[in-house]
């Protein structure tokens, strides 16, 4: 994933069925996302998907691990589960 690449995270719709089928074949996984499916697009192409069943598929020719992590957070939020967000160190400005 390029540092400045535009990423779109959204719910999958019926228009995504063909792209999800292609992604599932590319992924080679045995479990496809079902239920409420959330997808990530990068570069105008579907790169990853996660379903409310916990299954994830992604493009093996694209660095998509971070996308799958983002999608899992979104799916958990939809399910009403408590989402643990990472804590980032905050730097405070030091008065000189």
Secondary structure, DSSP 8 states (H G I E B T S, - for coil): --TT--EEEEE--GGGHHHHHHHHHHHT-SS---SSEEEEEETTEEEEEEETTS-EEE-TTS--HHHHHHHHHHHHHHTT----------------
